Amino acid sequence: MRKKRLLILGGGFAGLDIARSIGKSRAARDYWDTLLIDKENFFQFNPLLPAVAVGAVETRHIVYPLRDMARHRQIRFIKNKATHIDLTRREALLHNNLVMSYDTLVIAVGSVTNYYNVPGAQEHTRPFKTIVDAMYLRARVVELFEMAEQAETAEHRAKLLSFVIVGGGVTGVEVAAELMDMARDTLLPKYPHLDRKDLSVTIIEGGDRIIPAARPEHSAYVYRFLVRRGVRMLIGRPAARVEPKCVHLADGSKVEGFTIIWTAGVRPPDLVTGLPVLHIKDGRVRVDDYLRALDPEGKPIEEVFVAGDCAASLRPDGAYQPALSQTGVAMGTYIGGSLVKRAKGKPVTPFRFKPAGYIISLGKHSSVLELFGVPLSGKLAWLLWAAAYLIKMVGFRKQLEVGIDHLTHMIFEHDSSQILNRRQILSDEELNLSLGR
Ligand SMILES: Cc1cc2nc3c(=O)[nH]c(=O)nc-3n(C[C@H](O)[C@H](O)[C@H](O)COP(=O)(O)OP(=O)(O)OC[C@H]3O[C@@H](n4cnc5c(N)ncnc54)[C@H](O)[C@@H]3O)c2cc1C
């Protein structure tokens, strides 16, 4: 019997777990001819990106080569980008015009930065979504300290060291907290001409509180924590327009920043939003209880599954599952398990998932979390944060590497070396501005 062609698009939290489930079962390997396609050849552990951005965790320690997994689990992998999916012909078109046909498709391509059509946002801000974004931010922060150290006026120093983060969700507050730790505790003491008052970090949040996904008392806790660390908080003040080095707010005021980071939200990629299926308002694909995509009439499309950030799965309370790594893992494990069951001729049960809670890191040795309804904050929460993510890292090697990073970081300060070329970090225009021209 010909093996069924299973095509998995995206090797992130959801896709990786599907591939691993299939690979673990001999029956599934005999039944499915599995091909995993990802535009990168590695999996990246997003929750630790803010820590990478300040060097608290080493860059390579949070990525895992998909090819190693593919070889180990005896499935096929290619690095390529899917550009179009033809649901009628059951084909995916790849970047180099390669066509991949399938019997069963899993779409798990995650999300992209959402600029909410704010004019100038995409052009004049930096996203914070990939390992490259994190590496870039770290290099940029250190480089700007080096330049500010040589600036001649206080005004010039303050201009170079002004950081603005648009979006006070989990990513925004984690980046702000890590940035403050690195800037205040590690960098400032090393630059004799720089002072705390030269540095500014501002969070702009359009909603009425930061981290809306967390319980209100945690939002308030994080707000107070960041204000104590010196972060300027502009809450309930949406960004309306962005110009180079300046965010205009809806109330008519403006905030200047030499580095503007956009962490205001995500949406599914165009590959997904362009599909002729049922979408919810934020662009995610509506799926049924078996995580099959629904067609525009609301009927399940056989053999097309959607998982992770691009899937909208309805919970019993009428809300949609949140776009989180734990949701991605749960969906991936479920689809993987269902495909294994099918290979073994066993019946498949519907998808059920209740998030365990959330964990928000606030930099060196502080976190807030809620696990199974129990809230916690402070150092103990940080230890639980570190332990939880250590357990979730893919493979023993990565667990060891990140564990050693955490231990090292408990004893020593951030590494402040900057190894990129200045021209790789700053545009010509920025170079002129930074030199005071
Ligand atoms: C900075 C940051 C911090 C975060 N922190 C947390 C946190 O603390 N806790 C939490 O629960 N969640 C966190 N998240 C969210 C979490 O990372 C996502 O919910 C999760 O990654 C979703 O899993 P996924 O499999 O849907 O997508 P991803 O893990 O993003 O994987 C998608 C994969 O698809 C690939 N891909 C994309 N487009 C294509 C294409 N066209 N063709 C081929 N391959 C493609 C990508 O390269 C990627 O490997 C964070 C996200 C970010 C960016």
The ligand as an ORCA input file, in Angstrom:
! r2SCAN-3c Opt
* xyz 0 1
  C       9.312     37.350     21.659
  C       8.254     36.322     21.922
  C       8.061     35.888     23.224
  C       7.053     34.953     23.486
  N       6.906     34.533     24.777
  C       5.985     33.597     25.061
  C       5.835     33.115     26.382
  O       6.544     33.551     27.289
  N       4.886     32.155     26.595
  C       4.104     31.662     25.595
  O       3.289     30.774     25.843
  N       4.216     32.098     24.339
  C       5.131     33.054     24.038
  N       5.256     33.517     22.756
  C       4.305     33.036     21.747
  C       4.731     31.697     21.210
  O       6.059     31.752     20.773
  C       3.808     31.297     20.061
  O       2.488     31.252     20.538
  C       4.211     29.946     19.480
  O       5.492     30.040     18.913
  C       3.207     29.472     18.439
  O       3.613     28.246     17.918
  P       3.401     27.925     16.368
  O       3.892     26.555     16.159
  O       2.037     28.288     15.968
  O       4.336     28.984     15.616
  P       5.904     29.130     15.651
  O       6.483     28.516     16.855
  O       6.169     30.573     15.407
  O       6.360     28.290     14.403
  C       6.006     28.609     13.097
  C       7.047     28.029     12.184
  O       6.596     28.176     10.844
  C       7.662     28.600     10.026
  N       7.080     29.291      8.892
  C       6.425     30.480      8.884
  N       5.988     30.769      7.660
  C       6.357     29.751      6.864
  C       6.177     29.469      5.492
  N       5.511     30.298      4.683
  N       6.704     28.335      4.996
  C       7.400     27.486      5.800
  N       7.588     27.701      7.105
  C       7.062     28.817      7.641
  C       8.495     29.481     10.947
  O       9.844     29.559     10.487
  C       8.377     28.755     12.270
  O       9.407     27.822     12.458
  C       6.253     34.453     22.458
  C       6.456     34.877     21.142
  C       7.455     35.808     20.873
  C       7.686     36.257     19.459
*
